[in-house]
Amino acid sequence: MTDYVLAQAAAGAKAPFDPTMLIMLAAFGLLIFMMMRGRKKAAKAQEEIRSNLEPGAEVMTQFGLFGRIVSIDTDENKIVLEVSPGNNVTVHSQTVAKVVATEAAAPAVEVPNDASSLTAAPVEPTETPAADAAASETPEETLRRLNNEDNGPKA
């Protein structure tokens, strides 16, 4: 078989159209296209993150550190984060993974004028007497009951 192929190549015979070569080239082209597309998406996302960086913004780094931006040095690509009051950390600007959206303020809690809503509501009796007995037993009695009832699976 190899001799036949070598003989055709030496004789200058034109090889017939090979569809596998076309499939291989198409697959290679698709691979290159997908790689370039992924890089463009990642660059666009990183540029969007960089546009939202400003002092006072809450951010998360790639290694999971949350903090508030204190200052940004664009010349040296450094960002100073305040991770807790008085504790600052300097990180490279490329380590910022995302800008954390500030949550809306919690709804205001209405405080009643009297203490009637702060007291416990009366307990209604349950339908089963066992539940009433379980509600009135002491913690020691509960432990003793559970240890005696639940001795594990039985074969």
Order of alpha helices (4+ residues) and beta strands (2+ residues): alpha-alpha-beta-beta-beta-beta-beta-alpha-alpha
